Amino acid sequence: MEELFDKAAAAAKIKENFDNEGDFSFMKPEELETVIKKLVDVDAAYMEEIGDEPYDEDVVYDRLHAAAEETLPQYKTYLMRLCDDYMDFMEQYLVDLGVVEWE
């Protein structure tokens, strides 16, 4: 299956959004960058797995949260918010690309 989007470009745009938001500025830049790359990989794998089926936000959120906890366990209390923000930023990125179809 052809990749839906450029993962590196998505991660860069999402990192830019997190930087602009500033809510996670307490993290080291490399920590935030690492977790974003991991979340993009998990999200992309899920999108490939489902193909043309509807995107289930609950399923992917659980996967993203588990990946974030594995990557940055020291920030456990902040990871729910981080995953929520990530999902908002990824959705906007995909909308901007024109690859999101609303049902």
DRENBA-878420 format. One line per field, with one value per residue (C-alpha): residue number from 1; residue in three letters; x, y, z. Coordinates in steps of 0.25 Angstrom, whole numbers, plus 5000, padded with zeros to 4 digits. Layout:
% residues N
k: NUM,...
r: ALA,...
px: X,...
py: Y,...
pz: Z,...
This chain:
% residues 103
k: 1,2,3,4,5,6,7,8,9,10,11,12,13,14,15,16,17,18,19,20,21,22,23,24,25,26,27,28,29,30,31,32,33,34,35,36,37,38,39,40,41,42,43,44,45,46,47,48,49,50,51,52,53,54,55,56,57,58,59,60,61,62,63,64,65,66,67,68,69,70,71,72,73,74,75,76,77,78,79,80,81,82,83,84,85,86,87,88,89,90,91,92,93,94,95,96,97,98,99,100,101,102,103
r: MET,GLU,GLU,LEU,PHE,ASP,LYS,ALA,ALA,ALA,ALA,ALA,LYS,ILE,LYS,GLU,ASN,PHE,ASP,ASN,GLU,GLY,ASP,PHE,SER,PHE,MET,LYS,PRO,GLU,GLU,LEU,GLU,THR,VAL,ILE,LYS,LYS,LEU,VAL,ASP,VAL,ASP,ALA,ALA,TYR,MET,GLU,GLU,ILE,GLY,ASP,GLU,PRO,TYR,ASP,GLU,ASP,VAL,VAL,TYR,ASP,ARG,LEU,HIS,ALA,ALA,ALA,GLU,GLU,THR,LEU,PRO,GLN,TYR,LYS,THR,TYR,LEU,MET,ARG,LEU,CYS,ASP,ASP,TYR,MET,ASP,PHE,MET,GLU,GLN,TYR,LEU,VAL,ASP,LEU,GLY,VAL,VAL,GLU,TRP,GLU
px: 5000,5005,5009,4997,5007,5021,5023,5035,5027,5016,5025,5032,5018,5013,5025,5024,5010,5014,5025,5015,5005,5016,5009,5020,5032,5036,5041,5054,5053,5059,5048,5037,5043,5045,5030,5024,5032,5027,5013,5013,5019,5007,4997,5002,5002,4988,4984,4990,4984,4970,4971,4958,4951,4947,4957,4953,4959,4957,4965,4976,4976,4979,4990,4996,4995,5002,5013,5015,5016,5026,5034,5033,5029,5034,5023,5012,5002,5004,5002,4987,4988,4999,4992,4979,4988,4995,4982,4977,4990,4990,4976,4979,4991,4983,4972,4982,4987,4973,4973,4962,4948,4937,4925
py: 5000,5014,5022,5032,5043,5047,5043,5052,5064,5060,5059,5072,5080,5073,5077,5091,5091,5086,5097,5108,5103,5103,5094,5083,5093,5086,5074,5073,5076,5062,5055,5062,5059,5045,5043,5050,5041,5029,5034,5037,5023,5016,5025,5022,5007,5008,5015,5005,4993,4999,5003,5009,5005,5017,5022,5018,5029,5021,5009,5018,5027,5014,5010,5024,5025,5012,5016,5029,5023,5013,5024,5035,5028,5039,5048,5039,5049,5058,5047,5047,5062,5060,5049,5058,5069,5060,5055,5069,5073,5060,5062,5077,5072,5061,5071,5081,5070,5067,5052,5052,5048,5051,5042
pz: 5000,4996,5008,5012,5015,5018,5032,5034,5029,5038,5050,5046,5045,5058,5065,5060,5066,5079,5080,5076,5086,5097,5107,5106,5107,5120,5112,5105,5091,5087,5096,5089,5076,5079,5084,5072,5063,5070,5070,5055,5053,5061,5054,5040,5044,5048,5036,5027,5035,5034,5019,5014,5027,5037,5046,5060,5069,5082,5076,5071,5084,5092,5083,5083,5098,5101,5091,5098,5112,5107,5101,5112,5125,5133,5128,5130,5136,5124,5113,5111,5108,5099,5091,5090,5084,5075,5069,5067,5060,5052,5048,5043,5036,5028,5025,5020,5011,5006,5010,5020,5017,5026,5028
